[in-house]
Amino acid sequence: METYDVIVIGGGSGASVAEQAVDRRLKVAVVDRGPAGGTCLNLGCIPSKMLIYAADRVVEIQEAAKLGIAAGVTKVDFRAIMERMRKNIDPTREEIRQWRLGSKNPRFYEGQGRFTGDYSIEVNGERLTARQVFIASGSRPLTPPLKGLDSVPYLTNETVLQLAERPESLIIIGGGYIAVEYGHFFAAMGSRVTMLEMADRLVTAEEPELSDLLKKALGKRLEIHTGVEALSVARQKDGVTVTVRDRKSGQQQDFTAAALMMAVGRRSNADTLNVDKAGVELDKRGFVRVDEYLETTRKNIWAIGDANGQQMFTHVANREAMVAAHNAFEKSRMKMDYGAAPHAVFSHPQIASVGLTQEAAAKYHEILVGRTTYSDTAKGEAMMESEGFAKAIVEKGSGKILGFHIIGPYAPELIQEVTNAMASGGHIKDIYAGIHIHPALSELIPDTIGSLEEPGP
């Protein structure tokens, strides 16, 4: 049995933990079944945003008429767009893999690792042990027990990246951020897209007003049905049929397309690690239970990123890696704070949010709510952006920002100012302290804060 100071399971955000451990002159092993670089590089944020950037350009051209510009998309080379993405990802992945294979510290073990005891791991027949173990094993697409699904070929957010030909038509089951991002992408590429979501609205984690506007905007380019439950799927000669039931009326309806994509969520890979042999507990959804310090139910075993399911975003996983490493290697302890953790949905229009929704904030705080449309700013008016808006939720009396939500162009960039303010104390005065360029979209932030009022009934 090889003894280490630290074992890290997973090579995405786990790589950051390994680096911090090596910097402290600890002996480190990284166990990773691959692909090298983790979910973000290979299957998530990086490849998907390369595709969606092309889709954004297509839609901008299609919408140029409102500015008095006659323009049209004459050709979309789907194969070239997909190949550009893969040609950027593949060399980076292999470079990471080769570096790891040649590294002595951390020592890299390429394969599926499993716990054999409290602090011991087996991989490729070798047994490793360490005083500290970090679970950063990521997640995989969730496959629901849908009748007929086993006999039908379907895409996920992972397998879709291998497509060479554009499907003429596509059914997407799901309405979360993965579903709406790929719905936007394939519609822009020219596919006829039908989205089937069981909930009453899309992206249910967002403010209802944002969800409503997203459905309205996407609905101009693809067919969206919310409040429908998928009952079964069946293979057809030229594609697949999905049978759904309306959750209110009970009526059934069939939808047929050339291809099917499942986008109903993701599940933790922790169930592949035999964590029970280490005394590590999973919650009812299969994610690793952690405390506010990211320690599991077994002392000195930590879980970060998608494995714990707290907030399944790469930037959050990277912050968790920093916090967990600090707690493992230093005498002091640091709590993981998700209060100012932002996220974005790269649909069209884009969405970005940080902090609490109005409903969540109102449960524990007396609040003020502000709302400003893009067109209320000079730059937004110039862009003829008539529907996008920002919404602020602030604690009455203290002026503390509790949440901020944006839907519209450059939302992920605009939210950063609010995120920084919230991370620094979160007072509205922090927004006003800096001078905002006029005319620029950044004026949307102070204008929204300046519109605060008592929320309606």
Secondary structure per residue as TSV (DSSP state, phi and psi in degrees):
chain	resnum	aa	ss	phi	psi
A	1	M	-	360.0	128.1
A	2	E	E	-86.9	131.5
A	3	T	E	-104.7	132.6
A	4	Y	E	-127.2	165.3
A	5	D	E	-79.3	-37.4
A	6	V	E	-139.0	135.4
A	7	I	E	-118.6	130.0
A	8	V	E	-115.3	125.2
A	9	I	E	-101.7	107.9
A	10	G	-	118.8	140.3
A	11	G	S	-115.1	14.9
A	12	G	S	-87.4	-102.9
A	13	S	T	-64.9	-21.6
A	14	G	H	-60.8	-26.7
A	15	A	H	-62.1	-33.4
A	16	S	H	-66.2	-40.8
A	17	V	H	-61.2	-44.6
A	18	A	H	-59.7	-42.5
A	19	E	H	-63.2	-42.1
A	20	Q	H	-66.7	-34.6
A	21	A	H	-69.3	-42.8
A	22	V	H	-63.5	-39.7
A	23	D	H	-59.2	-25.6
A	24	R	T	-93.3	12.4
A	25	R	T	63.0	36.4
A	26	L	-	-96.3	153.7
A	27	K	-	-86.4	121.3
A	28	V	E	-126.1	140.1
A	29	A	E	-120.5	136.9
A	30	V	E	-114.4	122.5
A	31	V	E	-109.5	119.1
A	32	D	E	-146.8	124.7
A	33	R	-	-81.5	-7.7
A	34	G	S	88.9	176.5
A	35	P	-	-70.1	149.6
A	36	A	T	-58.3	132.9
A	37	G	T	105.0	-12.3
A	38	G	H	82.4	-177.0
A	39	T	H	-62.5	-44.6
A	40	C	H	-58.2	-50.0
A	41	L	H	-67.2	-43.0
A	42	N	H	-94.6	-36.3
A	43	L	T	-130.9	-5.7
A	44	G	S	-122.9	-113.7
A	45	C	H	-56.2	-48.1
A	46	I	H	-67.0	-56.9
A	47	P	H	-64.4	-38.8
A	48	S	H	-65.3	-38.1
A	49	K	H	-74.4	-26.9
A	50	M	H	-63.1	-38.6
A	51	L	H	-72.1	-45.1
A	52	I	H	-68.0	-29.0
A	53	Y	H	-60.5	-40.6
A	54	A	H	-65.0	-39.9
A	55	A	H	-63.1	-39.7
A	56	D	H	-58.5	-41.5
A	57	R	H	-65.9	-39.0
A	58	V	H	-59.9	-48.3
A	59	V	H	-67.7	-36.2
A	60	E	H	-61.4	-39.2
A	61	I	H	-66.4	-42.6
A	62	Q	H	-63.5	-29.5
A	63	E	T	-93.3	1.8
A	64	A	G	-65.9	-20.6
A	65	A	G	-60.0	-31.0
A	66	K	G	-65.4	-19.8
A	67	L	G	-93.9	3.2
A	68	G	T	84.9	19.3
A	69	I	-	-108.3	118.5
A	70	A	-	-86.8	107.0
A	71	A	-	-143.5	156.9
A	72	G	-	-151.1	155.8
A	73	V	-	-91.8	113.9
A	74	T	-	-87.3	-26.0
A	75	K	-	-159.7	139.0
A	76	V	-	-120.2	114.4
A	77	D	-	-89.1	86.8
A	78	F	H	-58.7	-44.7
A	79	R	H	-60.4	-42.2
A	80	A	H	-66.1	-38.8
A	81	I	H	-63.8	-43.2
A	82	M	H	-67.5	-40.4
A	83	E	H	-68.3	-37.7
A	84	R	H	-59.1	-42.3
A	85	M	H	-60.7	-49.5
A	86	R	H	-67.1	-36.5
A	87	K	H	-67.9	-24.4
A	88	N	H	-81.4	-35.3
A	89	I	H	-79.5	-46.8
A	90	D	H	-58.4	-47.3
A	91	P	H	-64.3	-37.8
A	92	T	H	-63.9	-43.6
A	93	R	H	-60.4	-45.5
A	94	E	H	-69.0	-34.4
A	95	E	H	-62.9	-43.9
A	96	I	H	-62.7	-43.7
A	97	R	H	-62.6	-46.0
A	98	Q	H	-65.7	-37.8
A	99	W	H	-62.4	-43.1
A	100	R	H	-65.3	-41.9
A	101	L	H	-63.5	-26.4
A	102	G	T	-94.0	-0.6
A	103	S	-	-86.4	139.0
A	104	K	T	-94.2	-27.9
A	105	N	T	-149.8	105.6
A	106	P	T	-76.4	150.7
A	107	R	E	-85.8	131.2
A	108	F	E	-103.6	128.8
A	109	Y	E	-115.3	113.7
A	110	E	E	-92.7	107.0
A	111	G	S	160.9	176.2
A	112	Q	-	-79.9	120.6
A	113	G	E	-96.6	146.2
A	114	R	E	-141.9	143.1
A	115	F	E	-70.1	138.0
A	116	T	E	-115.3	-6.6
A	117	G	E	-172.7	-167.8
A	118	D	T	-55.2	-48.5
A	119	Y	T	-132.6	31.1
A	120	S	E	-123.9	141.1
A	121	I	E	-127.6	141.8
A	122	E	E	-114.8	132.5
A	123	V	E	-145.0	127.3
A	124	N	T	51.7	36.8
A	125	G	T	83.2	-6.2
A	126	E	E	-97.3	145.6
A	127	R	E	-112.2	133.0
A	128	L	E	-124.8	151.6
A	129	T	E	-141.1	153.9
A	130	A	E	-157.4	160.7
A	131	R	E	-76.3	-28.4
A	132	Q	E	-128.1	134.1
A	133	V	E	-128.4	134.1
A	134	F	E	-117.3	125.7
A	135	I	E	-96.7	111.0
A	136	A	-	-133.0	50.1
A	137	S	-	-84.6	-1.9
A	138	G	-	75.1	-158.8
A	139	S	E	-144.8	174.6
A	140	R	E	-142.3	164.5
A	141	P	E	-60.4	139.5
A	142	L	-	-84.0	127.7
A	143	T	-	-109.7	113.7
A	144	P	-	-76.2	158.4
A	145	P	-	-77.3	69.8
A	146	L	-	-94.8	127.4
A	147	K	B	-56.6	127.0
A	148	G	T	89.1	-9.0
A	149	L	G	-64.7	-33.5
A	150	D	G	-63.8	-21.7
A	151	S	G	-104.4	8.8
A	152	V	S	-122.5	131.2
A	153	P	-	-69.8	135.3
A	154	Y	-	-145.5	157.8
A	155	L	B	-97.8	153.5
A	156	T	-	-125.4	178.4
A	157	N	T	-65.4	-12.6
A	158	E	T	-92.9	-51.8
A	159	T	G	-70.9	-23.1
A	160	V	G	-61.9	-24.6
A	161	L	G	-71.0	-12.0
A	162	Q	G	-96.2	0.4
A	163	L	-	-61.9	140.5
A	164	A	-	-109.1	-31.2
A	165	E	S	-115.6	142.6
A	166	R	-	-76.4	128.8
A	167	P	-	-70.2	137.1
A	168	E	S	-63.2	-35.5
A	169	S	E	-143.8	152.3
A	170	L	E	-147.3	132.6
A	171	I	E	-102.9	129.6
A	172	I	E	-112.9	119.7
A	173	I	E	-93.5	115.8
A	174	G	-	131.7	157.9
A	175	G	-	-143.4	20.6
A	176	G	S	-84.2	-165.3
A	177	Y	H	-66.4	-34.1
A	178	I	H	-66.3	-43.5
A	179	A	H	-62.4	-46.8
A	180	V	H	-73.7	-31.4
A	181	E	H	-66.5	-45.8
A	182	Y	H	-76.1	-26.7
A	183	G	H	-61.9	-45.1
A	184	H	H	-59.0	-45.9
A	185	F	H	-61.9	-53.7
A	186	F	H	-68.5	-33.5
A	187	A	H	-63.6	-40.9
A	188	A	H	-66.6	-31.3
A	189	M	H	-74.5	-15.8
A	190	G	T	112.3	2.8
A	191	S	-	-77.0	149.2
A	192	R	E	-85.6	112.7
A	193	V	E	-108.6	133.7
A	194	T	E	-121.3	125.1
A	195	M	E	-110.3	129.3
A	196	L	E	-120.0	114.1
A	197	E	E	-123.5	131.3
A	198	M	S	-71.5	-35.4
A	199	A	S	-70.2	168.3
A	200	D	S	-76.8	-10.8
A	201	R	S	-150.6	165.2
A	202	L	S	-77.2	165.1
A	203	V	S	31.8	69.2
A	204	T	T	-64.7	-16.0
A	205	A	T	-75.6	-12.8
A	206	E	S	-91.0	167.8
A	207	E	-	-58.0	140.4
A	208	P	H	-54.4	-37.8
A	209	E	H	-64.5	-36.2
A	210	L	H	-67.4	-43.5
A	211	S	H	-60.2	-41.6
A	212	D	H	-63.8	-45.2
A	213	L	H	-67.4	-38.2
A	214	L	H	-61.0	-45.3
A	215	K	H	-62.1	-42.3
A	216	K	H	-61.7	-45.1
A	217	A	H	-70.0	-48.2
A	218	L	H	-65.4	-32.1
A	219	G	T	-62.8	-15.7
A	220	K	T	-75.2	-19.1
A	221	R	T	-119.0	-16.5
A	222	L	S	-147.4	163.1
A	223	E	E	-90.1	125.5
A	224	I	E	-123.4	129.8
A	225	H	E	-125.9	116.4
A	226	T	E	-105.2	162.0
A	227	G	S	72.0	25.2
A	228	V	E	-121.4	137.5
A	229	E	E	-105.2	124.6
A	230	A	E	-70.7	124.9
A	231	L	E	-98.0	-40.4
A	232	S	E	-161.6	163.4
A	233	V	E	-130.2	150.2
A	234	A	E	-142.3	140.8
A	235	R	E	-78.9	137.1
A	236	Q	E	-118.3	170.4
A	237	K	T	-58.1	-40.7
A	238	D	T	-115.9	22.0
A	239	G	E	161.0	-136.0
A	240	V	E	-145.8	147.8
A	241	T	E	-116.7	134.2
A	242	V	E	-113.8	127.6
A	243	T	E	-101.1	127.7
A	244	V	E	-124.0	160.8
A	245	R	E	-124.1	129.4
A	246	D	E	-67.8	126.7
A	247	R	T	-71.0	-19.5
A	248	K	T	-93.5	-50.5
A	249	S	T	-88.1	-23.3
A	250	G	-	82.1	-3.6
A	251	Q	-	-70.8	143.9
A	252	Q	E	-101.4	151.5
A	253	Q	E	-149.7	144.9
A	254	D	E	-104.9	140.3
A	255	F	E	-125.9	134.9
A	256	T	E	-124.4	139.4
A	257	A	E	-152.6	169.4
A	258	A	S	-72.8	-27.6
A	259	A	E	-143.0	159.3
A	260	L	E	-128.4	137.3
A	261	M	E	-124.8	130.7
A	262	M	E	-98.4	123.1
A	263	A	-	-142.6	61.2
A	264	V	S	-104.6	7.6
A	265	G	-	133.1	-176.1
A	266	R	E	-133.6	155.8
A	267	R	E	-126.4	150.7
A	268	S	E	-66.3	144.4
A	269	N	G	-82.3	2.2
A	270	A	G	-59.8	-26.4
A	271	D	G	-69.9	-10.3
A	272	T	G	-90.7	-0.6
A	273	L	T	-104.5	-1.4
A	274	N	T	55.9	45.7
A	275	V	G	-64.2	-23.0
A	276	D	G	-61.7	-27.0
A	277	K	G	-71.0	-13.7
A	278	A	G	-105.7	4.3
A	279	G	T	76.2	21.0
A	280	V	-	-95.5	125.7
A	281	E	-	-94.9	148.1
A	282	L	B	-107.4	152.7
A	283	D	-	-83.4	-177.5
A	284	K	T	-66.4	-18.1
A	285	R	T	-91.7	-5.3
A	286	G	S	95.1	7.0
A	287	F	-	-91.5	152.5
A	288	V	B	-70.8	130.2
A	289	R	-	-72.1	129.8
A	290	V	-	-132.9	157.1
A	291	D	-	-93.5	-170.8
A	292	E	T	-68.7	-10.4
A	293	Y	T	-101.4	3.0
A	294	L	S	73.9	19.1
A	295	E	B	-90.4	140.5
A	296	T	-	-79.6	-170.7
A	297	T	S	-73.1	-4.3
A	298	R	S	-113.6	124.8
A	299	K	T	-55.2	137.9
A	300	N	T	68.6	15.7
A	301	I	E	-118.5	123.9
A	302	W	E	-117.9	157.2
A	303	A	E	-136.8	132.3
A	304	I	-	-134.1	163.1
A	305	G	G	70.5	-152.3
A	306	D	G	-59.7	-22.9
A	307	A	G	-59.4	-35.1
A	308	N	T	-96.3	-14.0
A	309	G	-	68.8	15.1
A	310	Q	S	-66.7	-58.1
A	311	Q	S	-144.9	114.2
A	312	M	-	-89.4	70.1
A	313	F	-	-135.1	143.8
A	314	T	H	-59.9	-42.9
A	315	H	H	-65.4	-31.5
A	316	V	H	-71.6	-41.7
A	317	A	H	-60.3	-39.2
A	318	N	H	-66.0	-37.8
A	319	R	H	-68.7	-39.6
A	320	E	H	-60.9	-37.0
A	321	A	H	-61.0	-41.9
A	322	M	H	-65.8	-44.1
A	323	V	H	-66.8	-46.7
A	324	A	H	-63.7	-41.0
A	325	A	H	-63.9	-42.2
A	326	H	H	-58.9	-46.5
A	327	N	H	-67.3	-29.1
A	328	A	H	-80.6	-34.6
A	329	F	H	-107.3	-13.5
A	330	E	S	-111.7	164.0
A	331	K	S	-76.3	-33.3
A	332	S	S	-83.7	164.0
A	333	R	-	-121.7	146.1
A	334	M	-	-126.6	130.4
A	335	K	-	-83.2	144.2
A	336	M	-	-80.7	120.8
A	337	D	-	-107.6	114.9
A	338	Y	-	-95.0	1.3
A	339	G	T	-61.6	-31.5
A	340	A	T	-117.1	31.4
A	341	A	-	-90.4	111.2
A	342	P	-	-84.9	165.9
A	343	H	E	-149.9	164.0
A	344	A	E	-139.2	154.1
A	345	V	E	-120.8	118.1
A	346	F	-	-92.3	55.2
A	347	S	S	-88.9	-166.9
A	348	H	S	-135.3	103.3
A	349	P	S	-75.9	159.2
A	350	Q	-	-77.9	155.1
A	351	I	E	-128.3	143.2
A	352	A	E	-145.7	138.9
A	353	S	E	-143.2	153.8
A	354	V	E	-148.1	140.1
A	355	G	E	80.6	-154.2
A	356	L	-	-86.7	151.4
A	357	T	-	-76.7	168.2
A	358	Q	H	-61.6	-42.9
A	359	E	H	-61.4	-45.1
A	360	A	H	-67.7	-40.5
A	361	A	H	-66.5	-37.8
A	362	A	H	-68.2	-17.1
A	363	K	T	-69.5	-29.9
A	364	Y	T	-126.0	-4.4
A	365	H	S	-136.4	152.9
A	366	E	-	-87.7	121.6
A	367	I	E	-121.0	160.4
A	368	L	E	-118.2	148.0
A	369	V	E	-126.6	133.2
A	370	G	E	-121.3	147.8
A	371	R	E	-147.7	133.3
A	372	T	E	-139.3	135.3
A	373	T	E	-85.3	157.5
A	374	Y	G	-56.4	-40.2
A	375	S	G	-69.3	-10.2
A	376	D	G	-75.5	-14.0
A	377	T	S	-99.2	155.3
A	378	A	H	-62.2	-42.1
A	379	K	H	-68.9	-39.6
A	380	G	H	-63.0	-36.7
A	381	E	H	-66.2	-40.4
A	382	A	H	-63.3	-34.0
A	383	M	T	-79.2	-8.8
A	384	M	T	56.9	39.8
A	385	E	-	-91.0	90.8
A	386	S	-	-90.5	-16.4
A	387	E	S	-110.1	-31.1
A	388	G	-	-62.1	149.2
A	389	F	E	-155.5	168.4
A	390	A	E	-124.1	149.7
A	391	K	E	-134.9	131.1
A	392	A	E	-115.3	141.1
A	393	I	E	-121.4	119.3
A	394	V	E	-127.3	142.7
A	395	E	E	-73.6	125.0
A	396	K	T	-66.5	139.1
A	397	G	T	94.3	-58.9
A	398	S	T	-81.9	-26.8
A	399	G	-	75.6	15.5
A	400	K	B	-79.4	132.6
A	401	I	E	-76.5	122.1
A	402	L	E	-100.0	-28.4
A	403	G	E	-165.4	154.5
A	404	F	E	-149.5	136.7
A	405	H	E	-140.7	133.1
A	406	I	E	-132.5	138.9
A	407	I	E	-132.4	122.6
A	408	G	S	148.8	-176.3
A	409	P	T	-58.4	137.2
A	410	Y	T	61.0	24.5
A	411	A	H	-54.9	-42.8
A	412	P	H	-62.7	-30.5
A	413	E	H	-77.9	-40.9
A	414	L	H	-65.5	-32.4
A	415	I	H	-68.4	-18.9
A	416	Q	H	-63.0	-36.7
A	417	E	H	-60.1	-41.8
A	418	V	H	-69.4	-40.7
A	419	T	H	-59.0	-45.2
A	420	N	H	-62.6	-41.8
A	421	A	H	-64.1	-42.7
A	422	M	H	-66.5	-37.8
A	423	A	H	-69.7	-21.9
A	424	S	T	-96.4	6.2
A	425	G	T	136.8	-28.5
A	426	G	-	78.7	25.8
A	427	H	B	-95.1	146.2
A	428	I	H	-61.9	-23.2
A	429	K	H	-65.3	-25.1
A	430	D	H	-68.4	-27.2
A	431	I	H	-72.4	-40.8
A	432	Y	H	-79.6	-14.5
A	433	A	S	-63.5	-35.0
A	434	G	S	-93.4	151.0
A	435	I	-	-82.5	130.1
A	436	H	-	-98.4	134.1
A	437	I	-	-63.1	137.4
A	438	H	T	-121.3	133.6
A	439	P	T	-92.4	125.2
A	440	A	S	-145.8	156.8
A	441	L	G	-64.5	-21.4
A	442	S	G	-61.2	-18.6
A	443	E	G	-65.7	-15.9
A	444	L	H	-59.2	-33.4
A	445	I	H	-70.5	-57.4
A	446	P	H	-64.5	-31.1
A	447	D	H	-64.8	-37.1
A	448	T	H	-68.8	-43.2
A	449	I	H	-61.3	-36.7
A	450	G	T	-72.8	-7.5
A	451	S	T	-103.0	14.9
A	452	L	-	-59.9	138.6
A	453	E	B	-156.2	170.6
A	454	E	-	-64.0	135.1
A	455	P	-	-69.4	149.9
A	456	G	-	-72.8	172.2
A	457	P	-	-66.0	360.0
